[in-house]
């Protein structure tokens, strides 16, 4: 049987062939596939929706595991007794499509993840990255995560407090890195802890809080106002579409992606694509890893060297000291890399024509083309502002430090 390439499995559509591809459909099967690779000393890549992964053009001489379990269930009463605790728990297997989960929760009248609508990927990957958008992060809604510990060879249940959630990070992700963008020796490109399932603690409510300025503007409401979660979801999808920050639903025609997302949600995504572009054809602005660089979190002293009009947001740095977060998109644009930038004319990889933070494959790019573009942007921003941008995707066989 043939195996896919990383180009087949990722939203950016680049990457070399894969020596062995395994798609377990049971919890035991996932654990056995991971353990087998580890026991044989083979490189291991546990992949979700492929939306946060940039892989080399070279063959991957190891094992790629994709969890085929996609069940989403509600162990509690969906509608709690009036006056009682409004918390409702939702459990999702790691292979479940993330936006399938959001749609499910909104349809059931649950609040807590509606602002994360449209983010590509799987439930398992969502907690590794601590995905976030429009005023929400997945970590704030997580109750527990069931994982396979590759070191102790045991199944563990980790609480939200044990997961060390931070800006686009978690204890799962940090187990892969010795330093930002520097892979750890023992566990990379798969964390020490392989996610098996996630239990979310959501609130039974048909409305949610609008707590992001861009979203409030799109809804024509004030920050802090409550709106129907279905309306918030619809608006988030439209805003993301206007910036090309959704996956291209055409990827689900690919034999290796078929059936990984609910058909009715793929159909709805095509409706959204047509509404945004007037076409059902491929939208190359969506062939990306989403936001390619993380927003830099700087010391107060380093942030003081930025131009006066650079965005600044107070944050707490990982070491507990006060810091400042600035906008990677602003730095890229003000370093001279505008929407649609390519390293040369007709470059196969360019910045999105809608958003400077997305590096896109215009149809026939290779991973090396994307790397060349990324390094050009990194070097230019560093020359202009003294800030080295850190890539958000997991880089397999590539060095973008």
C-alpha positions as CSV (number, residue, x, y, z in Angstrom):
1,X,0.0,0.0,0.0
2,X,1.3,3.5,-0.8
3,X,2.0,6.0,1.9
4,X,1.3,9.8,1.8
5,X,3.8,12.5,1.8
6,X,3.7,15.4,4.3
7,X,2.5,17.5,1.3
8,X,-0.6,15.3,1.3
9,X,-1.2,15.7,5.1
10,X,-0.5,19.4,5.8
11,X,-2.5,22.6,5.1
12,X,0.6,24.3,3.5
13,X,1.0,21.3,1.1
14,X,4.7,20.8,1.2
15,X,7.0,18.1,2.6
16,X,8.7,14.9,1.5
17,X,7.6,11.2,1.4
18,X,6.9,9.3,4.6
19,X,8.5,5.8,5.1
20,X,5.6,4.5,7.3
21,X,2.2,5.9,7.9
22,X,-0.1,4.4,10.6
23,X,-3.7,5.4,11.4
24,X,-4.8,3.5,14.5
25,X,-8.6,3.4,15.2
26,X,-8.4,2.3,18.8
27,X,-6.8,3.7,22.0
28,X,-4.6,0.6,22.4
29,X,-3.7,0.9,18.7
30,X,-2.4,4.5,19.2
31,X,-0.3,3.4,22.2
32,X,1.1,0.4,20.4
33,X,2.0,2.4,17.3
34,X,3.9,5.0,19.4
35,X,5.6,2.4,21.6
36,X,6.6,0.3,18.6
37,X,8.4,3.3,17.0
38,X,10.0,4.2,20.2
39,X,11.2,0.7,20.9
40,X,12.8,0.5,17.5
41,X,14.4,3.9,17.9
42,X,12.6,5.3,14.8
43,X,11.8,9.0,14.4
44,X,8.2,9.5,15.4
45,X,5.8,12.2,14.3
46,X,2.3,12.1,15.7
47,X,0.3,14.3,13.4
48,X,-3.1,15.9,13.7
49,X,-4.7,18.0,11.0
50,X,-1.2,19.0,9.7
51,X,-2.0,22.7,10.1
52,X,0.9,23.5,12.4
53,X,3.7,21.5,10.7
54,X,6.4,22.4,8.2
55,X,8.3,19.3,7.1
56,X,11.4,19.0,5.0
57,X,11.3,17.9,1.3
58,X,13.6,15.0,2.3
59,X,12.1,11.6,3.0
60,X,11.0,11.1,6.6
61,X,12.6,7.8,7.5
62,X,10.4,7.1,10.5
63,X,6.8,6.6,11.5
64,X,4.0,9.1,11.2
65,X,1.0,8.2,13.4
66,X,-2.4,9.9,12.9
67,X,-5.1,9.0,15.4
68,X,-8.3,7.9,13.5
69,X,-10.5,8.1,16.6
70,X,-12.9,11.0,16.3
71,X,-15.7,10.4,18.9
72,X,-17.1,13.4,20.7
73,X,-19.4,12.7,23.7
74,X,-21.1,14.4,26.6
75,X,-20.8,12.4,29.9
76,X,-23.0,14.9,31.8
77,X,-26.5,16.1,31.4
78,X,-26.4,18.6,28.5
79,X,-28.9,20.9,30.2
80,X,-28.1,21.0,34.0
81,X,-30.9,21.3,36.5
82,X,-31.9,25.0,36.7
83,X,-30.1,26.8,39.4
84,X,-27.4,24.2,39.7
85,X,-23.8,24.3,38.4
86,X,-24.0,25.1,34.7
87,X,-20.8,23.2,33.9
88,X,-21.0,20.6,31.2
89,X,-18.2,18.3,30.3
90,X,-17.4,17.3,26.8
91,X,-14.9,14.5,26.0
92,X,-13.2,14.3,22.6
93,X,-10.8,11.7,21.3
94,X,-7.5,13.2,20.1
95,X,-8.2,12.5,16.4
96,X,-11.4,14.5,16.4
97,X,-11.4,17.5,14.0
98,X,-11.2,20.7,16.1
99,X,-13.8,22.7,14.3
100,X,-16.1,19.6,14.4
101,X,-15.9,19.9,18.2
102,X,-16.6,23.7,18.2
103,X,-19.6,23.2,15.9
104,X,-20.9,20.4,18.2
105,X,-20.5,22.5,21.3
106,X,-22.2,25.6,19.8
107,X,-25.1,23.4,18.5
108,X,-25.6,22.0,22.0
109,X,-25.7,25.4,23.5
110,X,-22.4,25.3,25.3
111,X,-20.1,28.3,25.8
112,X,-16.3,28.4,26.0
113,X,-14.8,27.6,22.6
114,X,-16.9,29.5,20.1
115,X,-14.1,32.1,19.6
116,X,-11.9,29.3,18.4
117,X,-14.1,28.5,15.4
118,X,-12.4,27.7,12.1
119,X,-8.9,26.9,13.5
120,X,-7.7,23.8,11.5
121,X,-6.3,20.8,13.2
122,X,-7.4,18.2,15.8
123,X,-8.4,18.2,19.4
124,X,-5.2,16.4,20.4
125,X,-3.0,19.1,18.8
126,X,-5.1,21.9,20.2
127,X,-3.8,21.4,23.7
128,X,-0.2,20.9,22.7
129,X,-0.2,24.3,21.1
130,X,-2.8,25.9,23.4
131,X,-4.5,27.4,20.4
132,X,-6.1,30.8,20.8
133,X,-8.0,33.4,18.9
134,X,-10.5,36.2,19.4
135,X,-10.1,36.4,23.1
136,X,-10.2,32.7,23.9
137,X,-7.5,30.0,24.5
138,X,-8.2,26.3,24.6
139,X,-6.4,26.0,27.9
140,X,-9.1,28.0,29.8
141,X,-11.7,25.3,28.9
142,X,-9.7,22.2,29.5
143,X,-10.5,20.1,32.5
144,X,-8.2,17.1,32.0
145,X,-6.1,15.6,29.2
146,X,-5.5,11.8,29.0
147,X,-2.0,11.1,27.7
148,X,0.5,8.3,27.0
149,X,3.8,9.1,28.7
150,X,6.5,7.9,26.4
151,X,9.1,7.9,29.3
152,X,7.2,6.0,32.0
153,X,5.2,4.0,29.5
154,X,2.0,4.7,31.4
155,X,-1.4,6.4,30.7
156,X,-1.7,9.5,32.8
157,X,-4.6,12.0,33.3
158,X,-3.2,15.5,33.6
159,X,-5.2,18.4,35.0
160,X,-5.3,21.8,33.5
161,X,-2.9,23.1,36.2
162,X,-0.4,20.4,35.4
163,X,-0.4,21.3,31.7
164,X,1.3,24.6,32.2
165,X,-0.7,26.4,29.6
166,X,0.8,29.7,28.3
167,X,0.8,31.8,25.2
168,X,0.9,29.1,22.4
169,X,2.5,26.6,24.7
170,X,2.0,23.9,27.2
171,X,4.0,21.4,29.2
172,X,3.3,19.0,26.3
173,X,5.0,21.4,23.8
174,X,7.9,22.3,26.0
175,X,8.8,18.7,26.3
176,X,9.9,18.9,22.7
177,X,12.1,21.9,22.9
178,X,15.4,22.7,24.6
179,X,14.9,26.4,23.8
180,X,12.6,28.3,21.4
181,X,12.7,26.6,18.0
182,X,15.5,24.3,19.3
183,X,14.4,20.7,19.4
184,X,15.1,18.7,22.5
185,X,17.3,15.6,22.2
186,X,14.9,13.1,23.6
187,X,11.4,14.0,22.3
188,X,11.0,15.7,18.9
189,X,8.9,16.2,16.8
190,X,6.5,14.4,19.1
191,X,6.1,15.4,22.7
192,X,6.9,13.1,25.6
193,X,3.1,13.0,26.3
194,X,1.0,11.8,23.4
195,X,-2.6,13.1,23.8
196,X,-5.3,10.3,23.8
197,X,-8.3,12.4,24.7
198,X,-9.3,15.7,26.1
199,X,-12.2,16.5,28.5
200,X,-13.4,20.1,28.4
201,X,-15.4,22.0,31.1
202,X,-17.8,24.2,29.3
203,X,-20.8,26.3,30.4
204,X,-24.4,25.6,29.4
205,X,-25.3,28.9,27.8
206,X,-26.6,29.9,24.4
207,X,-24.6,33.2,24.7
208,X,-20.9,34.0,25.0
209,X,-18.8,37.0,25.9
210,X,-17.4,39.2,23.1
211,X,-13.9,39.9,24.5
212,X,-11.8,40.8,21.5
213,X,-11.8,44.3,19.9
214,X,-11.9,43.1,16.2
215,X,-14.7,40.7,17.0
216,X,-16.7,43.4,18.8
217,X,-16.2,45.7,15.9
218,X,-17.4,43.1,13.4
219,X,-20.5,42.5,15.6
220,X,-21.1,46.2,16.3
221,X,-21.2,45.6,20.0
222,X,-19.1,46.6,23.0
223,X,-16.3,44.6,24.6
224,X,-17.8,42.4,27.3
225,X,-21.3,42.2,25.7
226,X,-22.9,38.8,25.4
227,X,-24.1,37.5,22.1
228,X,-25.4,34.2,20.9
229,X,-22.6,31.7,20.6
230,X,-23.9,30.7,17.1
231,X,-23.6,34.4,16.0
232,X,-20.1,34.6,17.5
233,X,-19.0,31.5,15.6
234,X,-20.5,32.7,12.3
235,X,-18.8,36.1,12.7
236,X,-15.4,34.6,13.6
237,X,-15.6,32.4,10.5
238,X,-16.3,35.4,8.3
239,X,-13.5,37.5,9.9
240,X,-11.0,34.6,9.5
241,X,-12.2,34.1,5.9
242,X,-11.6,37.8,5.1
243,X,-7.9,37.3,6.1
244,X,-7.5,33.9,4.4
245,X,-7.0,32.3,7.9
246,X,-9.1,29.2,7.3
247,X,-8.1,26.0,5.7
248,X,-9.0,25.3,2.1
249,X,-11.8,22.7,2.2
250,X,-10.6,21.4,-1.2
251,X,-8.0,19.5,0.8
252,X,-10.7,17.0,1.8
253,X,-10.9,15.8,-1.8
254,X,-7.4,14.4,-1.2
255,X,-7.6,10.6,-0.5
256,X,-5.5,11.0,2.6
257,X,-7.7,13.6,4.2
258,X,-11.1,12.2,3.2
259,X,-13.4,11.5,6.2
260,X,-11.2,13.3,8.7
261,X,-13.8,16.0,9.0
262,X,-17.6,15.6,9.2
263,X,-19.0,15.9,5.6
264,X,-21.7,18.4,6.7
265,X,-19.0,20.7,8.1
266,X,-16.9,20.3,4.9
267,X,-19.9,21.3,2.9
268,X,-20.5,24.3,5.2
269,X,-16.8,25.3,4.7
270,X,-17.3,25.3,0.9
271,X,-20.2,27.6,1.4
272,X,-18.0,29.9,3.4
273,X,-15.2,29.7,0.7
274,X,-17.7,30.7,-2.0
275,X,-19.1,33.6,0.1
276,X,-15.5,34.9,0.8
277,X,-14.0,34.4,-2.7
278,X,-16.9,34.0,-5.1
279,X,-15.4,30.6,-6.2
280,X,-15.1,27.0,-5.0
281,X,-11.6,26.7,-6.5
282,X,-8.5,26.5,-4.4
283,X,-7.7,29.6,-2.4
284,X,-3.9,29.8,-2.3
285,X,-4.0,32.3,0.6
286,X,-5.3,29.4,2.7
287,X,-2.4,27.0,1.8
288,X,-0.4,28.0,4.9
289,X,0.4,27.0,8.5
290,X,-1.8,29.9,9.7
291,X,0.1,32.4,11.8
292,X,3.7,31.4,11.0
293,X,5.4,33.4,13.7
294,X,4.5,33.8,17.3
295,X,4.0,37.3,18.7
296,X,7.2,38.2,20.5
297,X,7.2,38.4,24.3
298,X,9.9,40.8,25.3
299,X,11.5,42.1,28.5
300,X,10.4,45.7,29.4
301,X,13.9,46.9,28.5
302,X,14.0,45.3,25.1
303,X,10.4,46.5,24.3
304,X,11.5,50.0,25.1
305,X,13.7,49.9,22.0
306,X,10.8,49.4,19.7
307,X,9.3,52.3,17.8
308,X,6.7,54.3,19.8
309,X,3.8,53.2,17.6
310,X,4.6,49.5,17.9
311,X,1.8,47.5,19.6
312,X,2.4,46.8,23.2
313,X,0.5,44.5,25.6
314,X,1.5,43.8,29.2
315,X,2.2,40.1,29.8
316,X,3.9,37.9,32.4
317,X,7.0,36.3,31.0
318,X,7.7,32.6,31.5
319,X,10.1,33.4,34.4
320,X,7.3,35.3,36.2
321,X,8.7,38.8,35.5
322,X,6.7,41.6,33.8
323,X,7.0,41.7,30.0
324,X,5.6,43.2,26.9
325,X,4.0,41.3,24.0
326,X,4.1,43.0,20.5
327,X,2.7,42.1,17.2
328,X,4.7,39.9,14.8
329,X,2.5,41.0,11.9
330,X,3.3,44.7,12.7
331,X,7.0,44.0,12.9
332,X,6.9,42.1,9.5
333,X,5.0,44.8,7.8
334,X,7.1,47.7,9.2
335,X,10.3,45.9,8.3
336,X,9.2,46.2,4.7
337,X,7.6,42.8,4.1
338,X,4.1,43.6,2.9
339,X,1.1,41.4,1.9
340,X,2.0,39.3,-1.1
341,X,5.8,39.6,-0.6
342,X,8.0,37.0,-2.2
343,X,11.8,36.7,-2.3
344,X,11.7,37.2,-6.1
345,X,9.2,37.7,-8.9
346,X,6.9,34.7,-9.3
347,X,8.2,33.1,-6.1
348,X,6.2,29.9,-5.4
349,X,6.0,30.8,-1.7
350,X,4.9,34.3,-0.6
351,X,3.3,36.1,2.3
352,X,-0.5,35.9,2.0
353,X,-2.1,38.7,-0.1
354,X,-4.5,39.2,2.9
355,X,-2.3,38.8,6.0
356,X,1.4,39.3,6.5
357,X,1.6,36.7,9.2
358,X,0.8,33.8,6.9
359,X,3.4,32.2,4.6
360,X,1.7,30.6,1.7
361,X,2.3,27.9,-0.9
362,X,1.0,29.5,-4.2
363,X,0.6,26.0,-5.8
364,X,4.0,24.4,-6.5
365,X,6.2,25.5,-3.6
366,X,8.6,23.2,-1.8
367,X,9.5,23.3,1.9
368,X,12.8,24.9,0.9
369,X,10.9,27.7,-0.8
370,X,8.9,28.3,2.4
371,X,12.1,28.2,4.5
372,X,13.8,30.7,2.2
373,X,10.9,33.1,2.7
374,X,10.7,32.6,6.4
375,X,14.5,33.2,6.9
376,X,14.2,36.4,4.7
377,X,11.5,37.7,7.0
378,X,13.3,36.7,10.2
379,X,16.5,38.3,9.1
380,X,14.8,41.5,8.0
381,X,12.8,41.9,11.2
382,X,15.9,41.3,13.3
383,X,17.9,43.9,11.3
384,X,15.1,46.4,11.7
385,X,14.1,45.8,15.3
386,X,16.5,43.5,17.0
387,X,13.9,40.9,17.5
388,X,14.2,37.3,16.2
389,X,10.8,35.9,15.3
390,X,10.1,32.3,16.5
391,X,8.2,30.1,14.1
392,X,4.9,28.7,15.5
393,X,4.8,25.5,13.5
394,X,6.7,22.4,14.4
395,X,9.6,22.2,11.9
396,X,10.6,18.7,11.0
397,X,14.0,18.3,9.4
398,X,14.3,22.1,9.1
399,X,16.1,24.7,11.2
400,X,14.5,28.1,11.6
401,X,16.1,29.3,14.7
